[in-house]
Amino acid sequence: MRRLITVFLAAAALLTACSDGSGSRPLQVTDQLTSATPAPAPEPRTEPAGTVVPAPAARHIALLPEQHTLALAAADQPRIDLFDTRDPRRTPRTVELPAPASSLHPTPDGDTLLAALPQSDTVVRIDPRNARISQRTEVPGSPADVLDVGDRLFVSRPGEDDVAILRDGRIQQRVDGFPGADDLVRRGSTVVVLDRLTTSLTPIEISSGDKQPALRAGEGATNAVADDFGRVLAIDTRGEEIMAFATEPLIMKQRYPVTGSPYGLAFAPKRDLAWVTLTARNQLVGYDVVGGEPREVHRLPTVRQPESTAVNPATGTVYIASATGDGLQVVRN
């Protein structure tokens, strides 16, 4: 009961800190906004669970189950490595990029990958069948993330403090007021923007491009995903919490402590599990998120510096990538 009261009061306090939707002021009260970053990992003391295969240092991971492909975006290197999930030990195919990728996502149809390349002001579409770039789109403003929504692309652009909406390769609309826009998550009729600098979530209506009121997301939010309950799950790395937000309207529903510098986040729909990596502990924790608050049901040792994770929705297999080059970890459930 005490926890529920605390959550309610915290949510109420956060709601009073919402912006007016104009984008004229940040939610973080400081003149020098800084994004949260994952804690450096210690040397592992326990063998990682499951199987570990050689892989380059990676900070982003994406799974295409129908293509039997797991994609890793190399840390600070202009390349994507494509692993065969049927035999992860096989030498991965490599896709050379114009610049390093700051994000990596499968498209809604599960056939291709989208990556944002801020150093080259480009977003690219990658075809895993031939391991080649199938489309390049110039997007000035250091694009940080890109989301495929119907016949449009939503692109977060920290260099322009906005989210750009493109159709046929051209910017049709700009939504201002996002100095640190990073993750873009589709949830219902909105695209939810996670801004790491203001540590906030802001919905944008897909149909109109209208910006909705924002809500503070902890002390240093870093990653977000959609779950199967109409919510967006977000990680507060600096405040060491996992949070759940309803999006229509945007309301914080849950916040739960997760010590160990949580960072990577993935959702397993058939098992209703949120998988969270802890870089300060080299661990992966699975939380059942069905009830009134998250409930820990798994805790596994990982490869060093686990900054990204993905899960196969059909099999429950979890993949964890090391950002220090200590391998790709495969945990079958």
DAMORA-V904310 format. One line per field, one symbol per residue. ss: DSSP state (H for helix, E for strand, L for the rest). burial: + if it has 16 or more other ideal C-beta (glycine too) atoms within 10 Angstrom, else -. A space follows every 50 residues. Layout:
BEGIN
ss = ???
burial = ???
END
This chain:
BEGIN
ss = LHHHHHHHHHHHHHHHLLLLLLLLLLLLLLLLLLLLLLLLLLLLLLLLLL EEELLLLEEEEEEEHHHLEEEEEELLLLEEEEEELLLLLLLLEEEELLLL LLEEEELLLLLEEEEEEHHHLEEEEEELLLLEEEEEEELLLLEEEEEEEL LEEEEEEHHHLEEEEEELLEEEEEEELLLLEEEEEEELLEEEEEELLLLE EEEEELLLLLEEEEEELLLLEEEEEELLLLEEEEEELLLLEEEEEEELLE EEEEEEELLLLEEEEEEELLLLEEEEEELLLLEEEEEELLLLLLEEEEEE ELLLLEEEEEELLLLLLEEEEELLLLLEEEELL
burial = ------+---+--+---++---+--+++----+-++-++-+--+---+++ -+--+++++++++++-+-+++++++-+++++++-+--+---++-+-+-++ +++++++----+++++++-+++++++-+--+-+---+-+-++++++++-- -+++++++-+++++++----+-+-+-+++++++++++--+++++++++++ ++++-+--+-++-+++++-++++++++---+++++++++++++++++--+ -+++++-+-+++++++++--+++++++++++++++++-+---++---+-+ +++++++++++++--++++++++-+++++++--
END
